[in-house]
């Protein structure tokens, strides 16, 4: 954290220097040497004699779009309020001072308290967190109200007279953490404006990230006065990092410059993710078209403003008044800061009316111990009562519900929007109770959600609909992937060329495995397929030579049907195998199958022996049975005895022998025959099965044959082979034309 310590040291030095300038300035003021820093160009409303007037001061920077917008909104709020509440007995009188820097703002606040005797200060715009102005208001019991501050370094106990009519930025930090968690981004780079506005938000985002276990990979402070080359240098440094998620917290002017330079650096392409806070999101309508175009695909957060008829009517009137009263202003659209200023005036008018027409002026400081006598400040008697009534005021304003809690506006939902070429659109919302949601429910949800599936469809940078993974391999070029060229069996790897576009296309099972593995990585990989071919479009060498190109830095990796061998592991690393490796020979069988295949398990002499055995067994059984008694159950009619001589041994296999023979010697002979018959049956079954399995390896090879193999494969046949020696596609009668050979693949 050396960078943060340096920033804190610089800010502390600046604050001490400004405080010293303030002391010198007011000492000169007390001696009569100072003049007003800014002329009173405000609109001093003239109250009717029957109305009780309460003076309120505002300090704005007219040179900024926010100052011009707030000035018109305050004026319209004052006229709109008393047009609706014409019966009120009190009237606010607005005194406006214009200041362009911190010193002018401090002097403007002092002049309003000293000369105009205001009971409250609205602003100052550029001093939203200046401890000196807040302490000055506390000494004079004058509430200081800010409509533009989003973070607060002073607590309500330390500065009871300081009120912010804006919600706290801690909710925005929680919403950013919820988005990163929902998109499964565990790291992010934070780019913030190098000012109090940015550094105070940084502490909020740190706390939110820590609770959701998200790491701030890098933190980049960018000054509003930084030159383009300095911002460009930081962007190129970030481009070399792995993290591809960037959170941007800065004002619209600096943010526009940042995104234009980021687009030029190629950091708004596919794979990158950008999220902006409301510092830019609230002013999207006032950003020029070139900057919006460079922000296409960016996600953003901004306070949600509920639509209403009064709001639409006010926007229409505001545009007309802006063109008539401030034609030189570049601001053409109203944002939430103007609505907060409008609602603040309404809240002040309501609080003053609650107090009533009480003549409470200012008291001289005298020798009181509150320290205000240093600047000859008088103490407001109305200020403390105005502060209490303001904190108890609740109504439905243009920006939503106005309700102060602990000196700040009640947290409101945040709108999540997506930037596209011509503007932006809401894709969801974030609420403190319900988290990320697609639509705002009328009743609060007790279940907090960080699921980004609730959001509408998102267009990411690079006009992509694919969610960035948030990671990428840091490299200056693409990952070079070598692909082998194969002439046969292209199911694993196939290289083809489009005849029209001449573009090389790569496909196959190995390529599909590689692309599927990339999808599982938590980061994106930029790759390029490079075929391993020569000028003729043929393979540039063997697989060994292909793998050696990795060692020579020609390829970063090789994808294909590469066999893992011991000698190859000496110079390359292999992934785990995704298929079984081995050598298979595919040839036609020597024997053809026909309808008489059932007789082929036994040879002709064996079939003749079986038939002869059946006849002999039949004769023996016939002789033995003739000796049996004529009334035996086994005896058959005389005309059947000749047929029994032939089919009896076969029938004995299916029928019980006890019902067919009666002689005990006949049963013995029949038992021996049955034993032999079962042996023959098992042999027949085994031989017939072998004909459809093992006999398939009985190849149709002639005396002069070719055995082909895939070019570049690691097949090496030992010298002990009777027909293959040396290199693949070689044998004792070698023919170089492997196309005539049968197919061999690995």
Buried (B, 14 or more C-beta within 10 A) or exposed (E): EEEEEEBEEEBEEEBEEBBEEBEEBBEEBEEEEBEBBBEBEBBEBEBEEEBBBBBBBBBBBBEBBBBBBBBBBBBBBBEBBBEEEEEBEBBBBBBBBBBBEBBBBBBBBBBBBBEBBBBBBBBBBBBBBBBBBBBBBBBBBBBBBBBBBBBBBBEBEEBBBBBBBBBBBBBBBBBBBBBBBBBEBBBBBBBBBBBBBBBBBBBBBBEBBEEBEBEBBBBBBBEBEBEEEEBBEBBEEBBEBEBBBBBBBBBBBBBBBBBBBBBEBEBBBBBBBBBBBBBBBBBBBBBEEEBBBBBBBBBBBBBBBEEEEEBEEBBEEBEEBBEEEBEEBEBEBBBBBBBBBBBBBBBBBBBBBBBEBEEBEBEEBEEEEEEBBEBEBBBBBBBBBBBBBBBEBEEEBBBBEBBBEEBBBBBBBBBBBBBBEEEBEBBBBBBBEBBBBBEEEEEEEEEEBBEBEBBEEBBBBBEBEEEBBBBBEEEEEBBBBBBBBBEEBBEBBBBEEEEEEEEBEBEBBBBEBBEEEEEEEEBBBEBEBBBBBEEEEEBBBBBBEBBBBBEEEEBBBBBBBBBEBEEBEEEBEEEEEEEEEEEEEEBEEEEEEEEEEEEBBBEEEEEEEBEEBBEEBBBBBBEBBEEBEEEEEBBEEEEEBEEBBBEBBEEBEEEEBEEBBBBEBBBEBBEEBBEEBEEBEEEBEEEBEEBEEEBBEEBEBEEEBBBBBBBBBBBEBEEEEEEBBEEBBBBEEEBEEBEEBBBBBB
